[in-house]
Amino acid sequence: MQSHRASREQPFRLNVGLVAAEAMLRLFPEQEANERAFRALARFLELLDELEPGPGRPQADPLVLSFQLKLLWLAGYLPHVTSCAECGAETGLAGYSPRAGGAVCGNCANGALPLSREGVLGIEGLLRRPLAEAHAAGVTPRGAREALGVIAASYEYHGGFRLRTLAS
């Protein structure tokens, strides 16, 4: 067992870790053991110890975005972003609908959260890569903001909760 002192004593790392811990606790309550989620958390904590603090908000760091997307996948709430979740259109994606479970095209985007091509590519890149390669996904600041919005909307719609650590 590791103490993860490097993560506890550096503010940026600590804040990234707090987001991940809250997400884990909300999606996987203690009474519902999930070996894959636990292994993902252990790997995340190893990587967190080595994380170089970034210039943006800890909540938008690619490592914690990737971890949260993978937790949503393990919980059965993976956001579908390769085509319209309503009609199947593969072009013209314009938003994210948690009700539909993914990206939606302009025709189906009534009331959807705006989602640009940068956001779609960011989410796809984070989901496609292992946690250790999250920073290599090329997520832009806009893509990170939109990925965070998709994650938060998924928590609220599917889980009925908001993470306090994302509000700060």
C-alpha positions as CSV (number, residue, x, y, z in Angstrom):
1,M,0.0,0.0,0.0
2,Q,1.3,3.4,-0.9
3,S,0.8,6.6,1.0
4,H,0.6,8.9,-2.1
5,R,2.4,11.6,-0.2
6,A,3.3,13.4,-3.5
7,S,-0.4,13.8,-4.3
8,R,-1.5,14.8,-0.8
9,E,1.1,17.5,-0.4
10,Q,0.9,19.3,-3.7
11,P,-2.4,21.4,-4.0
12,F,-3.0,20.8,-7.7
13,R,-2.6,17.1,-7.4
14,L,-4.7,17.0,-4.3
15,N,-7.6,18.8,-6.0
16,V,-7.4,16.4,-9.0
17,G,-7.4,13.5,-6.6
18,L,-10.4,14.8,-4.6
19,V,-12.5,15.0,-7.8
20,A,-11.6,11.4,-8.6
21,A,-12.3,10.2,-5.1
22,E,-15.7,11.9,-5.0
23,A,-16.6,10.5,-8.4
24,M,-15.6,7.0,-7.3
25,L,-17.6,7.2,-4.1
26,R,-20.7,8.5,-5.8
27,L,-20.7,6.0,-8.7
28,F,-19.6,3.0,-6.8
29,P,-20.9,3.0,-3.2
30,E,-18.9,0.8,-0.7
31,Q,-21.6,-1.9,-0.6
32,E,-21.2,-2.4,-4.4
33,A,-17.7,-3.7,-4.8
34,N,-16.3,-3.3,-8.4
35,E,-12.9,-4.8,-8.9
36,R,-12.4,-3.0,-12.2
37,A,-13.2,0.4,-10.7
38,F,-10.9,-0.3,-7.8
39,R,-8.0,-1.2,-10.1
40,A,-8.7,2.0,-12.2
41,L,-8.6,4.0,-9.0
42,A,-5.3,2.4,-7.9
43,R,-3.8,3.1,-11.3
44,F,-5.1,6.7,-11.3
45,L,-3.5,7.3,-7.9
46,E,-0.1,6.0,-9.1
47,L,-0.3,8.4,-12.1
48,L,-1.4,11.2,-9.9
49,D,1.8,11.0,-7.8
50,E,3.7,11.9,-11.0
51,L,1.3,14.5,-12.4
52,E,2.9,17.8,-13.3
53,P,0.6,20.6,-12.2
54,G,-1.0,22.3,-15.2
55,P,-2.0,25.9,-15.9
56,G,-5.7,25.3,-15.8
57,R,-8.2,24.2,-13.3
58,P,-7.5,20.8,-11.6
59,Q,-11.1,19.7,-12.5
60,A,-10.2,20.0,-16.3
61,D,-6.9,18.1,-16.1
62,P,-6.9,15.4,-18.8
63,L,-6.0,12.7,-16.3
64,V,-9.0,13.3,-14.1
65,L,-11.3,13.8,-17.1
66,S,-10.1,10.4,-18.5
67,F,-10.6,8.7,-15.2
68,Q,-14.1,10.1,-14.8
69,L,-15.1,9.0,-18.4
70,K,-13.8,5.5,-17.7
71,L,-15.7,5.4,-14.4
72,L,-18.9,6.4,-16.3
73,W,-18.1,3.5,-18.8
74,L,-17.7,1.0,-15.9
75,A,-21.0,2.3,-14.4
76,G,-22.8,1.8,-17.7
77,Y,-23.1,5.4,-18.6
78,L,-20.5,5.8,-21.3
79,P,-21.3,8.9,-23.4
80,H,-21.7,7.9,-27.0
81,V,-20.0,10.5,-29.2
82,T,-19.2,8.9,-32.5
83,S,-22.7,9.5,-34.1
84,C,-26.0,11.1,-33.1
85,A,-27.4,9.1,-30.2
86,E,-31.0,10.0,-31.4
87,C,-31.0,9.4,-35.2
88,G,-27.6,7.9,-36.0
89,A,-26.3,10.7,-38.2
90,E,-22.5,10.6,-38.3
91,T,-22.0,14.2,-39.2
92,G,-23.2,17.5,-37.9
93,L,-22.9,16.7,-34.2
94,A,-23.8,19.8,-32.3
95,G,-24.6,18.9,-28.7
96,Y,-24.7,16.4,-25.9
97,S,-28.0,15.0,-24.5
98,P,-27.7,13.0,-21.3
99,R,-31.2,11.7,-21.9
100,A,-30.1,10.3,-25.3
101,G,-26.9,9.1,-23.8
102,G,-24.5,10.9,-26.1
103,A,-23.8,13.4,-28.8
104,V,-26.7,14.6,-31.0
105,C,-26.8,16.3,-34.4
106,G,-28.2,19.8,-35.0
107,N,-31.6,18.4,-35.9
108,C,-31.9,16.5,-32.6
109,A,-30.1,19.0,-30.4
110,N,-33.2,20.6,-28.9
111,G,-32.2,21.5,-25.3
112,A,-28.8,19.7,-25.6
113,L,-25.6,20.9,-24.0
114,P,-23.4,22.5,-26.7
115,L,-20.6,20.2,-27.9
116,S,-18.1,21.3,-30.5
117,R,-15.8,19.1,-32.7
118,E,-13.0,19.9,-30.1
119,G,-15.2,18.5,-27.4
120,V,-16.1,15.3,-29.3
121,L,-12.4,14.7,-30.3
122,G,-11.3,15.3,-26.7
123,I,-13.8,12.8,-25.3
124,E,-12.9,10.3,-28.0
125,G,-9.2,10.7,-27.4
126,L,-9.5,10.3,-23.6
127,L,-11.7,7.2,-23.9
128,R,-9.4,5.6,-26.5
129,R,-6.2,5.9,-24.5
130,P,-5.1,4.4,-21.2
131,L,-5.0,6.7,-18.2
132,A,-1.2,6.9,-18.5
133,E,-1.6,8.6,-22.0
134,A,-4.4,11.0,-21.1
135,H,-2.2,14.1,-21.6
136,A,-1.2,12.8,-25.0
137,A,-4.9,12.9,-26.1
138,G,-4.4,16.5,-27.3
139,V,-7.4,17.9,-25.4
140,T,-7.7,21.6,-26.0
141,P,-8.9,24.0,-23.2
142,R,-12.3,24.2,-25.0
143,G,-12.5,20.4,-25.4
144,A,-11.6,20.0,-21.7
145,R,-14.4,22.4,-20.6
146,E,-16.9,20.6,-22.8
147,A,-15.8,17.1,-21.7
148,L,-16.2,18.3,-18.1
149,G,-19.7,19.5,-19.0
150,V,-20.6,16.1,-20.5
151,I,-19.3,14.4,-17.4
152,A,-21.2,16.6,-15.0
153,A,-24.4,16.3,-17.0
154,S,-24.0,12.5,-17.0
155,Y,-23.6,12.5,-13.3
156,E,-26.7,14.6,-12.8
157,Y,-29.0,12.8,-15.3
158,H,-27.9,9.2,-14.7
159,G,-26.8,9.3,-11.1
160,G,-29.0,12.1,-9.7
161,F,-26.0,13.9,-8.1
162,R,-23.5,16.7,-8.6
163,L,-19.9,16.5,-7.5
164,R,-19.1,19.2,-5.0
165,T,-15.4,19.1,-6.1
166,L,-16.4,20.2,-9.6
167,A,-18.1,23.3,-8.3
168,S,-15.0,24.8,-6.8
